[in-house]
Amino acid sequence: MEKKLTVIGCAMWIIGLIVAIVGLNLTGDAKTWVSVIGNVVFLIGLGITGYIWIKKKKEEK
């Protein structure tokens, strides 16, 4: 389960970063929406990855 969450988290933050960068190159309302969606996905993925990392560090102690 932990390995699946790690893979999902890493994939989400990489995809979110790519979507946010692509959103910056668009025009109009699409620029705003795609950038916001990319940033949200990026932060959720980063949060999942960070949670797993902190959990592993606590288990090691």
Buried (B, 14 or more C-beta within 10 A) or exposed (E): EEEEBBEBBBBBBEBBBEBBEEBEEEEEEEBEEBBEBBBBBBBBBBEBBEEBEEEEEEEEE
